[in-house]
Structure formats: structure tokens, C-alpha cells
Amino acid sequence: MRRHHHLLTLAAAKSHAALLKSGISSPTPWNQLLTAYSACGSGLAAARRVFDEIPLPDAVSWNSLLAANVAAGAHPDAWRLVRAMHARGLTASTFALGSALRSAAAARRPALAAQLQSFAVKSGLADNVIPASALLDVYAKCGRMSDARRLFDGMPERNTVAWNALMAGYAESGSLAQVMALFIEMEREGLVPDEATFAVLLVAVEGPSWCFLMQELHGKIVKYGSALGLVVANAAITAYSQCGALAESRRIFDGIENRDLISWNSMLGAYAYHGMDDEAMRFFVRMMQESGVRPDMYTFTSIISVCSEHGHDDHRGRGIHSLVIKIGLEGVTHVCNALIAMCSRFTEKCMMEDAYKCFNSLVLKDTVSWNSMLTGYSQHGLSADALRFFRCMRSENIRTDEFAFSAALRSCSDLAVLQLGRQIHSLVIQSGVASNDFVSSSLIFMYSKSGMLGDARKSFEEADKSSSVPWNSMMFGYAQHGQAQIVTNLFNEMLELKVPLDHVTFVGLITAYSHAGLVDEGSEILNTMETRYRIPLRMEHYACGVDLYGRAGQLNKAKELIESMPFRPDAMVWMTLLGACKIHGNMELATDVASHLLLEEPRQHSTYVLLSSMYSGLGMWSDRATVQKVMKNRGLSKVPGWSWIEVKNEVHSFNAEDRSHPRMDEIYEMLRMLLQVAQKLCSSEDEEILEAISSDT
């Protein structure tokens, strides 16, 4: 295509030179040259230059330049040209009026369309089918369907363009019944649908409930002979996919002889839409090897979304990233945003470095770009980086939306920086998004984690409580502080208000009963979730159940619950049981559980640390040495725990046995003084504990 445009440009340039030498004043050859420049993609500038060089421009010259501006999307220039044409009395033509209306439709300017409609009435062109259809298209694209329908009903003559424009408007507004009614009426009036008609109909079809209708439309396509049209075939691939009939999508794809990029993208998007990741990846490889088409940003956003679902395996993602760089699409905003989101989903924190490289390569960073980076930092536990990035967003005057606020507040929760969280809360109130589900949930979580249940409850009361999101967050807050009765009250209130329950609601409820030691209540919820509340049990519910029994010392029940699971338990479930084994000193069961964990997550250091701690606690030193040797051979080490404290808006962090803080001598001296005071105040039976603590300092 690029070579074709290049050849057309060369031909136009030769004709241009010949015209300049000839001195011909007749506008006809100049108009042809102007049209040629507009069509060959050499740019609007060349067409404007030719127009300025025409000795005697006529109406065709002006109309050609107007059409070139509209085709290039230069709508403000097109409107200025219309005003200049109107001053010369050249706008009272179907061609000029049609071009002006097409520009108004593309720019979604219904007010301009209304002015043009008034002009059409004055000029006697209101009943002409060409400008009338163009005006109808403006109203339909701007969502003014009542005006569009009124205009349509008043047209003395309707062409296929008018029918298609009205159907497209109804399709855009989601009125599929109106679209189908118009199509039936169109057939009754004897009009033959064209490719644009079926493209509108197929785009409007969405959801499994429309599968039968889709089959009828496919029959109509074959009947009218439009099955050979590539536009319709491509639209049918997507439509069948939306209906859940992926096999039909593939059958249409396989039946296309001359597939274009849209054909391949439609089929790839269908696989991605249905979560068929392996099939999508194989199809993408075939596309790269066999299609002969150059993938574009839609291709890569589809395949990157597939890679994003495999957050545990970055091999595919890195390969796709390399292809993006090779093809030269790394700086394209949509592609980069998809790459950033993909990197953010991978578990390795080093992937955030790749995400940041993508972010830096962007020429145009939109809100999605900034939010994806911020969310990635927050989800990877890089909370300090997330808050620094949030501050950078604010300094760059990037619009802070609910997603950015939510990520920043979650990072404040992780770092326990309550004062900074309060400052962000003030920004939330100023921005008017405090009632948003994501933001209110993050505020509740932050205040709850900081022990400020009163502030958390206040944020909950100010939230939009029509969805389960703020309710779930508030229930978790109370659950973490052992207030099971309040959690129960919230749950009952949800039932009374008929707030939709979801799986997270029951995670919070069972967690509350687990922390409060209410085994019978938690068991009842586990046993009635599916039958009474119609919420299927998920992995996290079983993990909560294991924790419920494990905390109460009922390890056999916890093990039986795992054995009853309808799917394979993951590492989270086994780790919960292993923790319970440590609390209650059941070494035999712990060894069995550890074998499952080492199979599921062989590089999870926590398993080895727990086992090692249990062996040492029971004096099983040889077993402890074996575990530590395995850790060393596998290159694993214990990740030290960290704690934070906020003093005068500055966060100080410490890890176990840390002496890196610049004021560490003062800190340890103060700690020794506090221990001495505590020794004087405590009873004699606590002295041994304090002596042990003081020996460590």
C-alpha cells in the first residue's frame, strides 16, 4: 500500500510539473491533479498548494479541496473553507453540503448540522436525498435519535445510506430491536441491503441470546450475495464470537480466500475474548509466519492481553515485547499501555523495570499509562515507589481519577502512613470521587489497617452502598479486629437491603468467624453458601475454612475439608494448614503438608522457614539442618521482615537486626531505657522474658 501511494505521488508530481510549464488556465486538469494528490496520501498540504496555483478555480476546485480536508480529518479547516465558499455563493450544492455534513458527523457537532440544515431548507436542498442522508448521519452519530427518526420519516426519498445511518444510530444506542425492525421494514420496501447494512447489523449482535438471530443474518448475507464481501465476513467473525459460537467464527475465517489484517485480528480477538490463550498464541504464530500481513496495534493489544493472563510465566510476554520493539510499535500508546499492564501482572518485581522502560518510551502518555504504572507498583508491594510516582503524577498535572487514588491509598495502607493517607483523602474529597466503589473501599481498608475503625466506618457511611464493594471492605476491617458480631450485623443488613452478595462477602464473613473462634458459625456458612445463597465455593473460601478449623486446633477437620475440595488445592490452602500445624505443634501433619507445598511452590521460602522453625522448636536439629541445606542448594534465603513508622511526615523503615538507620545508636539507647523502666514495673514472673529481650538489644 505504501509503495502504491509512492507511485501515485510520483505520477502526480510529474503531472504537476507539466501543468506549471504549460500555462494552462482551464481548471479541469488542475482539479484532476488536486484530486490525485488527495487520493495518493501525499498529504493535504500538496492539495492546498495545487488549489492556490489554479489560475481560475471553479466550484469543482473548491468542492475537491473541501472533500480533501474532510477526508484528512482537518475539520476546523474544512469549516473555514465552507465559510469562504458561502461568501462566494458556492455552498448551495449537494456536493458541498454533503461534505460539510460529513465533517460535522465525524466531529460530532450537532449544532453545526442544525445550521447546515437551515441553510439546506433556504437553498431548496432539504428534500434532496444526498444532503438529507448526510444530515441524518450527523444526528444518529451524535445520539440524537429522535431528531434522526423525525428527519428519516419526513424524507420523500430514502436511499440505502439513510437506512444504514439510522440503523447505525440505534445500534450505537443499544436498541437492537429497533435495528432489526428497520432492517425488516427496509426489505419490505424492496431495498437491497449492502455491505454497510450487514456490518451495522453484525456489530449490533452481542451475547449468546442472539446466536439464533446471528444464524438468520448469516443466511441473509448468503442470500444477498454479500458473503463474498470482506467487510461483512470480518464482522461476522466477531459477531459469532460475541454470541459464543467460536466454531462458526473459525469456519467463516477459513472460508475467506483473500484475508486481510482485519480478518486475522478478528479471529485472534475472538480467541482472546473467550480466554483460549493457547489457541490464541498458536494462531498468532501462524499469523506471523503465513499471513503476509504486517501486525498492527490491535494485533499486539490482543496477544498481549493473552500474555497478561499468564502472570506466573513471563517467557511469552518477553517474546511479544521483543516483537513489538522489532516492528517499531513500542512508542504506540495503546500497545505500550498493554505492555505495562502485562509486566505489572507478572510476579517478578524486576518486571516493573521493563514496565517503566515502556512508560518512558511513550511519546504520548495518557491517563491509562500513568495509572497502569501506579497500579503495578502498588500490586507488586513497591509501595514507596508507588507513592513517589503518585506525587510525580500530581506535579505533572495528570488528572487523578478513582483508579489512581485507589492505588495510592492502598500503598499508604501497606506502609502504614496514616497522615499521608489523610492528605490523599482530602484530595479525594476535592475531586468528588469519595463515593466511588474503588476509592471508598481503599479508604476503608487504609483506616481499618491503621486501627482507625471510626474513620473507616465514616468512609463506609459516605460511600455508595448499592454494590457489595464497600460492604466487603468494612466487613474485612471489622474481621481483622475480631469484631465478628458487627460483621454479622453488616451481613444481615446487606440481606435486608438486598445488596448483591458475591464471593468476597463470604470470605470476609468466614474470616471474621475464624478470628473470633466461632467455628460453628463459620462451618454453617461454608455448608450453606451454595444452597442458600447461590454463591459457589472458591479456593479462597476453602482456605478460610482451613484457617477456621486450624486456629481452633481442629486439624483433622481442616485436612478433611481440603480432601473434600472439588478442585486441586493451591499453595495458599496448604500454607494455611501448615501455619496451623506450627501453632499446635503437629509435626507429623506438617511434614505431609510441606510435601504438597514443595510440589506446588518449590521456590516459596516461607515453607522452608516454617518447617525449619518447627524442627528447631522440637529439638529435631538434623531435620532442621536438612531443610536449610535444601534451601541453600536451591538458592533460597529467608526474606527479612520489615516494619515502618511515620514521624513528622517521614517514613522510617527497619528490618530484623537492622542497624543501618543513621540514628540507630539513639534508638537502641532509648529501647534499653524503656526496658529498664518496664523491668521496674513488671511482676517477677515477667523478668525472664524481659531479660531475654534485653540480651538481644
Secondary structure, DSSP 8 states (H G I E B T S, - for coil): -HHHHHHHHHHHHHHHHHHHHHT---HHHHHHHHHHHHHTTS-HHHHHHHHHH-SS--HHHHHHHHHHHHHTT-HHHHHHHHHHHHHTT---SHHHHHHHHHHHHHTT-HHHHHHHHHHHHHTT-TT-HHHHHHHHHHHHHTT-HHHHHHHHHH-SS--HHHHHHHHHHHHHTT-HHHHHHHHHHHHHTT----HHHHHHHHHH--SGGGHHHHHHHHHHHHHHTGGG-HHHHHHHHHHHHHTT-HHHHHHHHHH-SS--HHHHHHHHHHHHHTT-HHHHHHHHHHHHHHS-----HHHHHHHHHHHHT-TT--HHHHHHHHHHHHHT-TT-HHHHHHHHHHHHHSS-TTHHHHHHHHHHH-SS--HHHHHHHHHHHHHTT-HHHHHHHHHHHHHTT----HHHHHHHHHHHHHHT-HHHHHHHHHHHHHHT-TTSHHHHHHHHHHHHHTT-HHHHHHHHHHS-TTSHHHHHHHHHHHHHTT-HHHHHHHHHHHHHHT----HHHHHHHHHHHHHHT-HHHHHHHHHHHHHHH-----HHHHHHHHHHHHHTT-HHHHHHHHHT-SS---HHHHHHHHHHHHHHT-HHHHHHHHHHHHHH-TT-HHHHHHHHHHHHHTT-HHHHHHHHHHHHHTT------EEEEEETTEEEEEETT---STTHHHHHHHHHHHHHHHHHHS-GGGHHHHHHHHHH-
